[in-house]
Amino acid sequence: MNISTLRRVSVTAVALGAFACTPAAVAFSAPTLTSSAAMGGSEADDHHQPMPTSPVAYELGETLAKLSGKKLEITFLAEIIPHHHAAIEMAKLELERGVDLDIRTHAENIIANQRHQIEQFTHWLHEWYGLTPEQAMKHVPDEARREMEKMEQETQRMTSELRHVGKGKKFDVEFVRHMIPHHSSGVIEFLEPQARAVHPQLRVAAASGIVTQESEIADFRKWLSGQVNDDGQHDGMPKGAADTGDGASQASTTPLVAGGALLAATGAGAGAFALHRRRGAHQV
């Protein structure tokens, strides 16, 4: 394992609260696509598996780890604002076509929470750097810009796939399957500013984003694993599969949410601890 990967594992373990879950941290930094055959499930099980987290999200996370100061903040803000817009667009589709009350409530919360962060982040870009989100893109390093363009293309594809799903329970399932990796990508993007942003308010907002999105991932996984088919039989993941599907969250999400609560309580202090772990990784 190289130094860059060790650094990402350290930040992930702290940011997600998986202090005692090394396998989860390693899975987060080295995603794999899990097939139903490898899990001992059937092809039908795939219909209730989360979509995989994009490898490009991990590449962008590595790129953010190379940046610092003004460059880190501008690059992160230039990416997370359109990322949040995409989540809102998908959540609006859920409100138009979904029928499950719990999932519709999650969609409403996604719209409210991410609109609030978009307003915050847009304001901070202007206040701190005199930039609009569009202008910020001109200040992003070439490597990050290429990765962000790929992420945008993949997000557009995900949204397009949802637009082709009709109204009803099937849409609820597909929305959840697509939103889990989208949230996982957001958590990856939040890690570096949570630990190393110059402005403390951005560190706190990034920590809050991690807590909120990890909590929703846990709820979505639990809901997805409990779905049944038309015959009333379990048609979701096999027992335990909710903990082994998408590469971004292979261990149980319970300690991750608990750790997120700790982050919310400690704020910038947790970020400082993550930074300390990062520095230690350089000495390995």
KOLTORLO-922065 format. One record per residue (C-alpha): residue number from 1; residue in one letter; x, y, z. Coordinates in steps of 0.2 Angstrom, whole numbers, plus 5000, padded with zeros to 4 digits. Example, Ala and Ser with C-alpha at 12.3 -4.5 7.8 and 13.67 -1.06 7.14 Angstrom:
BEGIN
<r 1; A; <5062; 4978; 5039>>;
<r 2; S; <5068; 4995; 5036>>;
% end
This chain:
BEGIN
<r 1; M; <5000; 5000; 5000>>;
<r 2; N; <5008; 5017; 4995>>;
<r 3; I; <5008; 5033; 5005>>;
<r 4; S; <4994; 5041; 4996>>;
<r 5; T; <4983; 5026; 4999>>;
<r 6; L; <4988; 5026; 5018>>;
<r 7; R; <4984; 5044; 5019>>;
<r 8; R; <4966; 5042; 5012>>;
<r 9; V; <4963; 5027; 5023>>;
<r 10; S; <4968; 5037; 5038>>;
<r 11; V; <4957; 5052; 5034>>;
<r 12; T; <4942; 5040; 5029>>;
<r 13; A; <4943; 5030; 5046>>;
<r 14; V; <4943; 5046; 5056>>;
<r 15; A; <4930; 5055; 5045>>;
<r 16; L; <4918; 5041; 5045>>;
<r 17; G; <4921; 5036; 5063>>;
<r 18; A; <4926; 5018; 5058>>;
<r 19; F; <4940; 5019; 5071>>;
<r 20; A; <4939; 5000; 5074>>;
<r 21; C; <4934; 4995; 5056>>;
<r 22; T; <4950; 4994; 5046>>;
<r 23; P; <4942; 4983; 5032>>;
<r 24; A; <4929; 4997; 5029>>;
<r 25; A; <4943; 5010; 5027>>;
<r 26; V; <4952; 4999; 5015>>;
<r 27; A; <4937; 4996; 5005>>;
<r 28; F; <4933; 5014; 5004>>;
<r 29; S; <4950; 5018; 4996>>;
<r 30; A; <4950; 5003; 4985>>;
<r 31; P; <4933; 5000; 4978>>;
<r 32; T; <4928; 4984; 4969>>;
<r 33; L; <4913; 4980; 4959>>;
<r 34; T; <4903; 4966; 4968>>;
<r 35; S; <4894; 4953; 4957>>;
<r 36; S; <4879; 4943; 4963>>;
<r 37; A; <4889; 4927; 4959>>;
<r 38; A; <4903; 4932; 4970>>;
<r 39; M; <4891; 4935; 4984>>;
<r 40; G; <4882; 4919; 4981>>;
<r 41; G; <4866; 4928; 4976>>;
<r 42; S; <4855; 4927; 4960>>;
<r 43; E; <4854; 4939; 4946>>;
<r 44; A; <4838; 4945; 4953>>;
<r 45; D; <4847; 4951; 4969>>;
<r 46; D; <4856; 4964; 4958>>;
<r 47; H; <4840; 4973; 4956>>;
<r 48; H; <4841; 4978; 4975>>;
<r 49; Q; <4860; 4981; 4976>>;
<r 50; P; <4867; 4999; 4976>>;
<r 51; M; <4875; 5004; 4960>>;
<r 52; P; <4894; 5005; 4962>>;
<r 53; T; <4903; 5020; 4967>>;
<r 54; S; <4912; 5028; 4953>>;
<r 55; P; <4931; 5025; 4952>>;
<r 56; V; <4933; 5043; 4947>>;
<r 57; A; <4926; 5049; 4964>>;
<r 58; Y; <4941; 5040; 4972>>;
<r 59; E; <4953; 5048; 4959>>;
<r 60; L; <4946; 5065; 4963>>;
<r 61; G; <4948; 5062; 4982>>;
<r 62; E; <4966; 5058; 4978>>;
<r 63; T; <4968; 5074; 4969>>;
<r 64; L; <4960; 5084; 4982>>;
<r 65; A; <4973; 5076; 4995>>;
<r 66; K; <4987; 5084; 4985>>;
<r 67; L; <4980; 5102; 4986>>;
<r 68; S; <4980; 5114; 5001>>;
<r 69; G; <4974; 5131; 5006>>;
<r 70; K; <4965; 5142; 4993>>;
<r 71; K; <4967; 5129; 4979>>;
<r 72; L; <4959; 5115; 4990>>;
<r 73; E; <4944; 5126; 4995>>;
<r 74; I; <4941; 5133; 4977>>;
<r 75; T; <4943; 5116; 4969>>;
<r 76; F; <4931; 5107; 4982>>;
<r 77; L; <4918; 5121; 4981>>;
<r 78; A; <4918; 5121; 4962>>;
<r 79; E; <4915; 5102; 4962>>;
<r 80; I; <4902; 5100; 4977>>;
<r 81; I; <4890; 5114; 4971>>;
<r 82; P; <4886; 5105; 4954>>;
<r 83; H; <4887; 5088; 4964>>;
<r 84; H; <4873; 5094; 4975>>;
<r 85; H; <4863; 5101; 4961>>;
<r 86; A; <4863; 5084; 4953>>;
<r 87; A; <4857; 5076; 4969>>;
<r 88; I; <4843; 5089; 4970>>;
<r 89; E; <4838; 5085; 4952>>;
<r 90; M; <4837; 5066; 4956>>;
<r 91; A; <4827; 5069; 4972>>;
<r 92; K; <4814; 5080; 4963>>;
<r 93; L; <4812; 5065; 4951>>;
<r 94; E; <4808; 5054; 4967>>;
<r 95; L; <4795; 5067; 4972>>;
<r 96; E; <4787; 5066; 4955>>;
<r 97; R; <4787; 5047; 4953>>;
<r 98; G; <4791; 5038; 4969>>;
<r 99; V; <4777; 5031; 4980>>;
<r 100; D; <4786; 5025; 4996>>;
<r 101; L; <4783; 5038; 5010>>;
<r 102; D; <4800; 5036; 5019>>;
<r 103; I; <4810; 5038; 5003>>;
<r 104; R; <4800; 5053; 4998>>;
<r 105; T; <4804; 5061; 5015>>;
<r 106; H; <4822; 5057; 5012>>;
<r 107; A; <4821; 5066; 4995>>;
<r 108; E; <4813; 5081; 5003>>;
<r 109; N; <4827; 5081; 5016>>;
<r 110; I; <4840; 5080; 5002>>;
<r 111; I; <4833; 5095; 4993>>;
<r 112; A; <4832; 5105; 5009>>;
<r 113; N; <4849; 5101; 5015>>;
<r 114; Q; <4859; 5102; 4999>>;
<r 115; R; <4850; 5118; 4994>>;
<r 116; H; <4856; 5125; 5010>>;
<r 117; Q; <4874; 5120; 5007>>;
<r 118; I; <4874; 5126; 4990>>;
<r 119; E; <4869; 5143; 4996>>;
<r 120; Q; <4882; 5143; 5010>>;
<r 121; F; <4896; 5137; 4997>>;
<r 122; T; <4891; 5150; 4984>>;
<r 123; H; <4891; 5164; 4997>>;
<r 124; W; <4908; 5158; 5003>>;
<r 125; L; <4916; 5157; 4986>>;
<r 126; H; <4911; 5175; 4983>>;
<r 127; E; <4915; 5181; 5000>>;
<r 128; W; <4932; 5173; 5002>>;
<r 129; Y; <4938; 5173; 4984>>;
<r 130; G; <4927; 5184; 4974>>;
<r 131; L; <4921; 5170; 4962>>;
<r 132; T; <4905; 5163; 4956>>;
<r 133; P; <4904; 5143; 4954>>;
<r 134; E; <4907; 5145; 4936>>;
<r 135; Q; <4922; 5157; 4938>>;
<r 136; A; <4929; 5145; 4951>>;
<r 137; M; <4931; 5131; 4938>>;
<r 138; K; <4944; 5142; 4929>>;
<r 139; H; <4955; 5141; 4945>>;
<r 140; V; <4954; 5122; 4946>>;
<r 141; P; <4970; 5112; 4942>>;
<r 142; D; <4969; 5103; 4926>>;
<r 143; E; <4969; 5085; 4933>>;
<r 144; A; <4954; 5089; 4945>>;
<r 145; R; <4945; 5098; 4930>>;
<r 146; R; <4947; 5082; 4920>>;
<r 147; E; <4940; 5071; 4934>>;
<r 148; M; <4926; 5083; 4938>>;
<r 149; E; <4921; 5083; 4919>>;
<r 150; K; <4920; 5064; 4920>>;
<r 151; M; <4910; 5064; 4936>>;
<r 152; E; <4898; 5076; 4928>>;
<r 153; Q; <4896; 5065; 4913>>;
<r 154; E; <4893; 5050; 4925>>;
<r 155; T; <4880; 5060; 4935>>;
<r 156; Q; <4871; 5065; 4919>>;
<r 157; R; <4870; 5047; 4914>>;
<r 158; M; <4863; 5042; 4931>>;
<r 159; T; <4850; 5055; 4930>>;
<r 160; S; <4845; 5050; 4913>>;
<r 161; E; <4843; 5032; 4918>>;
<r 162; L; <4831; 5038; 4932>>;
<r 163; R; <4821; 5048; 4919>>;
<r 164; H; <4818; 5031; 4910>>;
<r 165; V; <4810; 5023; 4925>>;
<r 166; G; <4791; 5024; 4927>>;
<r 167; K; <4781; 5030; 4942>>;
<r 168; G; <4779; 5017; 4956>>;
<r 169; K; <4789; 5007; 4968>>;
<r 170; K; <4802; 5002; 4955>>;
<r 171; F; <4806; 5021; 4954>>;
<r 172; D; <4809; 5021; 4973>>;
<r 173; V; <4821; 5006; 4971>>;
<r 174; E; <4831; 5014; 4957>>;
<r 175; F; <4832; 5031; 4966>>;
<r 176; V; <4839; 5023; 4981>>;
<r 177; R; <4851; 5012; 4971>>;
<r 178; H; <4858; 5027; 4962>>;
<r 179; M; <4858; 5039; 4977>>;
<r 180; I; <4869; 5028; 4988>>;
<r 181; P; <4884; 5029; 4976>>;
<r 182; H; <4881; 5048; 4973>>;
<r 183; H; <4881; 5051; 4992>>;
<r 184; S; <4896; 5040; 4994>>;
<r 185; S; <4905; 5051; 4981>>;
<r 186; G; <4900; 5066; 4991>>;
<r 187; V; <4908; 5059; 5007>>;
<r 188; I; <4924; 5056; 4997>>;
<r 189; E; <4924; 5074; 4992>>;
<r 190; F; <4920; 5081; 5009>>;
<r 191; L; <4935; 5072; 5017>>;
<r 192; E; <4949; 5084; 5013>>;
<r 193; P; <4940; 5100; 5017>>;
<r 194; Q; <4934; 5092; 5033>>;
<r 195; A; <4952; 5089; 5038>>;
<r 196; R; <4962; 5103; 5030>>;
<r 197; A; <4951; 5118; 5024>>;
<r 198; V; <4958; 5135; 5029>>;
<r 199; H; <4941; 5142; 5035>>;
<r 200; P; <4934; 5133; 5050>>;
<r 201; Q; <4916; 5135; 5045>>;
<r 202; L; <4920; 5125; 5029>>;
<r 203; R; <4928; 5111; 5040>>;
<r 204; V; <4912; 5111; 5050>>;
<r 205; A; <4901; 5111; 5035>>;
<r 206; A; <4911; 5097; 5027>>;
<r 207; A; <4909; 5087; 5043>>;
<r 208; S; <4891; 5090; 5043>>;
<r 209; G; <4889; 5084; 5025>>;
<r 210; I; <4898; 5068; 5030>>;
<r 211; V; <4886; 5065; 5044>>;
<r 212; T; <4871; 5068; 5034>>;
<r 213; Q; <4875; 5058; 5019>>;
<r 214; E; <4882; 5043; 5029>>;
<r 215; S; <4866; 5043; 5039>>;
<r 216; E; <4855; 5043; 5023>>;
<r 217; I; <4866; 5029; 5015>>;
<r 218; A; <4863; 5018; 5031>>;
<r 219; D; <4844; 5022; 5030>>;
<r 220; F; <4844; 5018; 5011>>;
<r 221; R; <4854; 5002; 5013>>;
<r 222; K; <4842; 4996; 5027>>;
<r 223; W; <4827; 5000; 5016>>;
<r 224; L; <4834; 4992; 5000>>;
<r 225; S; <4838; 4976; 5009>>;
<r 226; G; <4821; 4974; 5016>>;
<r 227; Q; <4811; 4975; 4999>>;
<r 228; V; <4800; 4961; 4994>>;
<r 229; N; <4794; 4954; 4977>>;
<r 230; D; <4776; 4953; 4971>>;
<r 231; D; <4775; 4936; 4979>>;
<r 232; G; <4779; 4943; 4996>>;
<r 233; Q; <4796; 4934; 4996>>;
<r 234; H; <4812; 4943; 5000>>;
<r 235; D; <4819; 4949; 4984>>;
<r 236; G; <4833; 4960; 4991>>;
<r 237; M; <4850; 4956; 4996>>;
<r 238; P; <4855; 4940; 5005>>;
<r 239; K; <4857; 4942; 5024>>;
<r 240; G; <4872; 4952; 5028>>;
<r 241; A; <4874; 4959; 5010>>;
<r 242; A; <4869; 4976; 5015>>;
<r 243; D; <4886; 4977; 5023>>;
<r 244; T; <4896; 4970; 5008>>;
<r 245; G; <4889; 4978; 4992>>;
<r 246; D; <4895; 4994; 4986>>;
<r 247; G; <4913; 4997; 4989>>;
<r 248; A; <4911; 5013; 4998>>;
<r 249; S; <4903; 5005; 5013>>;
<r 250; Q; <4907; 4987; 5015>>;
<r 251; A; <4907; 4986; 5034>>;
<r 252; S; <4892; 4989; 5044>>;
<r 253; T; <4886; 5007; 5043>>;
<r 254; T; <4882; 5008; 5062>>;
<r 255; P; <4899; 5013; 5068>>;
<r 256; L; <4900; 5025; 5053>>;
<r 257; V; <4885; 5035; 5059>>;
<r 258; A; <4890; 5034; 5077>>;
<r 259; G; <4907; 5041; 5071>>;
<r 260; G; <4898; 5055; 5061>>;
<r 261; A; <4889; 5060; 5077>>;
<r 262; L; <4906; 5062; 5085>>;
<r 263; L; <4912; 5073; 5071>>;
<r 264; A; <4897; 5084; 5073>>;
<r 265; A; <4900; 5086; 5091>>;
<r 266; T; <4919; 5089; 5089>>;
<r 267; G; <4919; 5100; 5073>>;
<r 268; A; <4936; 5106; 5068>>;
<r 269; G; <4944; 5096; 5082>>;
<r 270; A; <4940; 5080; 5073>>;
<r 271; G; <4947; 5088; 5057>>;
<r 272; A; <4963; 5092; 5067>>;
<r 273; F; <4964; 5074; 5073>>;
<r 274; A; <4962; 5068; 5055>>;
<r 275; L; <4976; 5079; 5049>>;
<r 276; H; <4987; 5072; 5063>>;
<r 277; R; <4984; 5055; 5056>>;
<r 278; R; <4988; 5061; 5039>>;
<r 279; R; <5004; 5068; 5044>>;
<r 280; G; <5009; 5052; 5052>>;
<r 281; A; <5005; 5042; 5036>>;
<r 282; H; <5019; 5052; 5028>>;
<r 283; Q; <5032; 5044; 5040>>;
<r 284; V; <5026; 5026; 5036>>;
% end
